[in-house]
Structures are given as C-alpha cells and as structure tokens.
Amino acid sequence: WMLSKTKKEDADDDIAKYDGRWEVEELKENTVPGDRGLVLKSVAKHHAISAMLTKAFIFDNKPLIVQYEVNFQEGIDCGGAYIKLLSSSDDLNLEYFFDKTPYTIMFGPDKCGEDYKLHFIFRHKNPQTGEYDEKHARRPDVDLKKFYLDKKTHLYTLVLKPDDTFEMLIDQSVVSKGSLLEDVVPPVNPPKEIEDPSDKKPDDWDERPKIPDPNAVKPDDWDEDEPSKIADPDAVKPEGWLDDEPQYVPDPNAKKPKDWDEEMDGEWEAPQIPNPKCETAPGCGHWVRPMKNNPNYKGKWKAPMIDNPNYQGIWSPRKIPNPDYFEDLHPFRMTTVSAIGLELWSMTSDIYFDNFIICSEKEVADRWAADGWGLKKLVASANEPGMFSQLVTAAEDHPWLWVLYILTLALPVGLGVLFC
C-alpha cells in the first residue's frame, strides 16, 4: 500500500492535502488473534492510499469479482468506505493518486445523514468521442442501515459477468442485481432519436380538448344574484328560549384587585362567564333563524363545455436522428484495471478494511471469505450476549418492555394456578 503525496483538487489549501492517517491494527472488538486490517484513523481529513494489483484485470470472457470487508468500529456519521479500481495507463503513479485519478469501477458503502448508500459506478467510454461518462447502478431496495451501525464486520461483493449483468452482495446475500444495459443511470446507449431543438410550436396550435359552447345562451330565468344560503322560513324558535338573558354575564365572585388604579387602568369590570341560566335553556339572547341551502341558487352562469373542433393534441417537437447515437451491446468490456485505491473523507475514525480480493472464480472468493470474514463472524457470534442479557439491555433502552416481560411470565403462571 502506498500513501498519496498530492492534494485534492477544488479544495482549500488547508484541507486539500491527503494527510489522513492510516494504521494496520487489530479490530477493537471480536478480535481474531493475529489478524489485522487497514484502518482509517483520522477525522475530517482527506485520505488516499492505493496498491498495484499483482496482475491487471482485463475485461474479456471472465467475470470480475471484487470483494472486501468493512467494519465501522465507531459507527459512521458521514463518510465512505468504497474502493476504486484504477484504470491502467502508462502514467499511473500511485504517489499522485487523488480524486481525479481515472478509475474504471467504484464500489462500496457510503453514508451521510440518514442516506445509506451502496455505490456501484463504472466509467463508460463513448466509442464516438472517446470521452468517459459515469454510470450509476440503481439503489438497492433493501434497508442498509443495520450494516452501518451494528459495529460488525461485513463482507461486500461485486460480481460483473461477461453477459453484461451484475450483482451486489452483502455478507454473501444479494442486495441488488441487474443489467449494465438496462439498470444504470444514465443509460449506456443514447436514444436513436431526439427532439429537434429547432422545432417550435406554431402560434395557432390549439391544445384545448374542451371549449365553452360559443352558441350557448344564458336562460332568461337564470338569476345570478340569488344567495347560496337563506334563512329557513319554516324554522320555529325553541320553546323556553330566554330572549332577555345574555349568553355571558359578569362573574359575581370576581373582586377588583387591590392594586387596580382606575386613573391608570380605567374603570374595573368583572370578567365575563357563561350565563348559568342558559345552561338548562335551549338558548339565550336574540334568536336568529338558521340558514339553509337556497333552492333558487344557481351561481354564476357558464357556457357548457363541448369538444373543441380545432383540437390538435398536445404539441411536441418532431423527432430527428440523434447525431450522438451509438450502440454498445457489451459495456462489460471496460477499461483494464491495474490498481486499487481508497480515496475517502470521513467524520468518523477507525473504519476497518480487510481481505481485498479481485478474481474471476466464485469458489476462490468464497474460500477467501470463509478464511477471513467467516472467522470474524464466528468470533462475533461466540461473543454475542445470551438471550437474558439481550432482554435486559433492551429494557434499559425501552423501560416499557419490563411490563411486557412481567405479563409474559405472569400469564402462564396465573393460568396454571387457575386451572390446577
């Protein structure tokens, strides 16, 4: 592994340098004796480290399998743990590895805020222009949160096949799969036709499917001045209505405050309270007839809508052949890779990496996983607290669980006593 000695582009000088610290050390928890990994140690710094592959990978007729382990030992607030497979070139110098170093594939976990990602990005070469574009695989449909927060070692695997399909796995379970031709954004191949940018909608183009009937006439008996609501002429004042009693009266128990100054505060008045005489009566004060819908109300007259005889549909520009069109039926044939790199920023330290492997045989990757991640998984399982300890720990975070535990124990005991 070689540390980068350069600076990040488009960053202030005080933070542009790749001076983030790396160490090779054991896991803090669930340690496998004698096993060590590459650990990102610094916070709020740029980190860049890379290594040449023992053999360049050429995308021909064999699949590509990329696999490695990550453990967010302190959880993760904002930061990535993805890797880059660096493109082969005559001027590739790992001492100057930085954010703009050309890569072929970027893969791995990334998180900021509540956005949990698993990247798979590949750079595709346009066969016409020779320029490269990033193609992003669609996001996995599974919830990734637990893999970032449980402080366990997880195994990340990317499989690319010569038939232009891909799979992403976490802990040897598929979390996303698809086609390099159909399930990446933007698509590898541009559309055959595009809208003509010079085509403009004619001024007389009519997109209205319905129009007011120009021959319609407002009926003579249509009165737009009729209100929507009128007083109900059939309503009768309820018997026992107290016309002379107000709804609110001064509070007879209220007393003027001792510090009330009538010259400064004005004449004191007792606060109002609901009239107690109205509590048993149907109502108090001036009775008003309730309102009802006006049967003569018609509102403002509008001409009825009819089909527009001049309707021409929704206008869209005409299609023309795409001058930038090309067809690449095998995007798997990517640029050869000859190095692997970690170029990361993190607000959390102690991100642990281990057991990187790039190969073409699933059996090799599985055996590598069993000898590395598999041992870590066994140690972590052996150190898991028992069921009772887990229940107590859960109740410490959620005290209401004690009620559930008691009921769960008391119910069978109570039923046993009852039936015996």
Stockholm file with secondary structure:
# STOCKHOLM 1.0

chainA/1-420         WMLSKTKKEDADDDIAKYDGRWEVEELKENTVPGDRGLVLKSVAKHHAISAMLTKAFIFDNKPLIVQYEVNFQEGIDCGGAYIKLLSSSDDLNLEYFFDKTPYTIMFGPDKCGEDYKLHFIFRHKNPQTGEYDEKHARRPDVDLKKFYLDKKTHLYTLVLKPDDTFEMLIDQSVVSKGSLLEDVVPPVNPPKEIEDPSDKKPDDWDERPKIPDPNAVKPDDWDEDEPSKIADPDAVKPEGWLDDEPQYVPDPNAKKPKDWDEEMDGEWEAPQIPNPKCETAPGCGHWVRPMKNNPNYKGKWKAPMIDNPNYQGIWSPRKIPNPDYFEDLHPFRMTTVSAIGLELWSMTSDIYFDNFIICSEKEVADRWAADGWGLKKLVASANEPGMFSQLVTAAEDHPWLWVLYILTLALPVGLGVLFC
#=GR chainA/1-420 SS CEECCSBCTTSCHHHHBCCCCEEEECCSSSCCTTCCEEEECCSSEEEEEEEEEEEEECCSSSCEEEEEEEEETTCCSEEECCEEEEECCTTCCGGGCCTTSCEEEEEEEEEETTEEEEEEEEEEECTTTCCEEEEEECCCSSCCHHHHHSCCCEEEEEEECTTSEEEEEETTEEEEEEETTTSEESCSSCCSEEECTTCCCCTTCCCCSEEECTTCCCCTTCCTTCCSEEECTTCCCCTTCBTTSCSEEECTTCCCCTTCCHHHHCSCCCCEEECGGGSSSSCBSSCCCCEEECTTCCCSCCCCEEECTTCCCCCCCCEEECTTCCCCSCTTSCCCEEEEEEEEEESSCCEEEEEEEEESCHHHHHHHHHHTHHHHHHHHHHTSCCHHHHHHHHHHHCTTHHHHHHHHHHHHHHHHHHHC
#=GC SS_cons         CEECCSBCTTSCHHHHBCCCCEEEECCSSSCCTTCCEEEECCSSEEEEEEEEEEEEECCSSSCEEEEEEEEETTCCSEEECCEEEEECCTTCCGGGCCTTSCEEEEEEEEEETTEEEEEEEEEEECTTTCCEEEEEECCCSSCCHHHHHSCCCEEEEEEECTTSEEEEEETTEEEEEEETTTSEESCSSCCSEEECTTCCCCTTCCCCSEEECTTCCCCTTCCTTCCSEEECTTCCCCTTCBTTSCSEEECTTCCCCTTCCHHHHCSCCCCEEECGGGSSSSCBSSCCCCEEECTTCCCSCCCCEEECTTCCCCCCCCEEECTTCCCCSCTTSCCCEEEEEEEEEESSCCEEEEEEEEESCHHHHHHHHHHTHHHHHHHHHHTSCCHHHHHHHHHHHCTTHHHHHHHHHHHHHHHHHHHC
//
